[in-house]
Amino acid sequence: MDLTNKSVLIIKPSSMGDVVHSLPLIHALKRNYPSCYVGWVIQKGLVSLLEADPNIDRTYPIDIPSTSEPSATLRTYVSALSKTVTCLRTLRSQFADHPYDLVLDLHASFRSGLVGSMNPGGVRLGFAEAKELNTFFQSKLVHCASNILHAVDKNLSFAKYLKINVEPTDFQLFLGPEAQHEASSFLEQSGASTKKRLVYANPATRWATKFWNERAWAQLADKLILELESLVIFGGASTELHYVNRIVSLMTQKPVIAAGRLSPIGAAALIANSNVYVGVDSGPMHIAAILGKPVVAIFGPTDPAKVGPYGHGHSIIRVEGLFCLGCRKSVCNDKRCMNEIPAERAFEEIKKLTNWT
């Protein structure tokens, strides 16, 4: 399909990791067809991740509560329905003024199918394996080979379908000077020396089952500060600050708390300033991977083959031998897969990846 001077709409509103997983495809598309116009429908809280990207010509911020959160209630569903209707009306008006030739539905949900159908005309392209009746909305379908597991590789199936070549330079996140200034200012205000070894630690995520235990986090952070003379930076969203504070209360040493103090792209720039990333399965983990930072990832209920840090030079920590690994449960009364991982193991993996002694 020749996309010269064509307009392409990307539908991938969330989550942070999913947005990052989509970037190589969009970068490859724009590199192969620099004259094409690219728009992106994205949750407003994640817009900053795209603002400095020269490959994105326009964003369509939306604000719809996630019903996939474990904490979602009936009120969440009612609010999501109301805001979805409002969002669809707004997008239909915007697309009428600027219709797209091609719609790439990378989200593969019923709602994303509705969003794509707001565009008048054009070709709508989606996953053949999509659920929630998403395929009903598509003009053409992309089939993923059975051996393709990782989310990044699944998205790149679109590149193959469109006959677009993908290069290593397509795997990047554009930070921009504002984000870099935000990160450097934070480090300066925190009294953190840029000459120190920086470890970016992300302990929180959306699923409670993906949390590592607080005492292990405290032990790991203390060992990194005491034995490796490194500066540990605890990142995360403002809603995760209470969890970070509980970890810090168990420590003997003093880390730097970044949770809730930076924008998503500012936090990404802070990760870029770090030497190594350690954390659970979360969006910042994928940011670290695409920025080329070595990642020590702690996994339990999710499958690293599908959603682990993409690329080489990373370390996955799991409790092998458990029959329930990769169960994808958001609620669990056992959590052996996370609770039985010792702090020492994560510490040794960090040493191994960084060659720190």
Phi, psi and omega in degrees: 000122181277118182255017178301125180060021177263165177249137185233129179253129178258128175248100176206076188288331183199174353270191181304312181296321180294323177296315178299320179297338182272341186301316180302322178297313183293320178296319178295319179300312183290326179292322179285328180229075184297342181274353182282155182253127185244123173248158184217126173271121188212149176298140188299330180291346182250002184302325183300337179293340184250349189298326182266003184276115182291350181274349181255117183273332181204144174243149177241090182291135175234161182223085181238122179301142180282126176268000178269355178293141177302333182272004182299134180244179177302321178298323178298315180295319180295317179295320180296320179296313180298315181287332176295316179299315178297317180298315181298320178297316180296314181295321179300320178293318181293319181288332177296324178282335182217075182291147181256145179283328184220133176244122177256106179270095181269354184272329172060043176235170177298317182295318180293329175296318176298317180301314180297327181287349176286343178279124181286122180073201180076173179259129177254123186243127181219177180284135177292333183269006183296150179252193179058031178064018181300323182297337179300331184272351190267148175278320181222155185238143178256124179264131177263135177299148184298337181272000178271115185249314188290146182301323178298313181294326176297316178297324181288351172297332176294322178297318178297317180298321182274002181059047179250127178278145182247134181239161181304328181292347179284346181267084179203159175240123181278120185271311181085156183295327181294316179294319180295323177292321178300316181291315182294324178294320178298315180297320180293315180293332180278354181075021182272125178282131179290350180276347181282161171287126182252127176245119177268119182247128179238103187269348188244157179204182184287323184270130177296332181288345180266000180282135170277161184283149188297321182295322177296320177298315180298317179297316180298312182298318179298318180296320180296321181286315185283312188270331181249003178051043180254161177261122180264125179248116178271114179258182179139176180279167180298329179290347182259002185297323181297325179289317177299318180297326178294322177295314182297326181295340180267355184270158173261338181256172184248113175270182173255131181257116179253351184304124177078003185254355180227157173289165178305318181284331175293320176295324177297320178293327177293321175297320179297333179276351183271162179271329183205152178244136173227133181178180180272177179294107185201171179301313179303330177299319180288328175297315179301319182295315183288339176276358178081018178273141176294134185242131168253109187250131182258115188240148176216278185281353178246161187261115181296338177293335181259323186226021179283176177299127187280140177103192184254167176085020179243165179231130178254128178250123177218161171269096184289152176097350178282133182291339186265004180305137179074025184291339182062026176279136177268351177226132181205136180269356184256295179059031176302325184300333179257318186291337182269005176273117182279153178300325182300324181294316178295321179299314181293324178294322177297315177301318182295316182290327186261348186062028177278143177228000000 
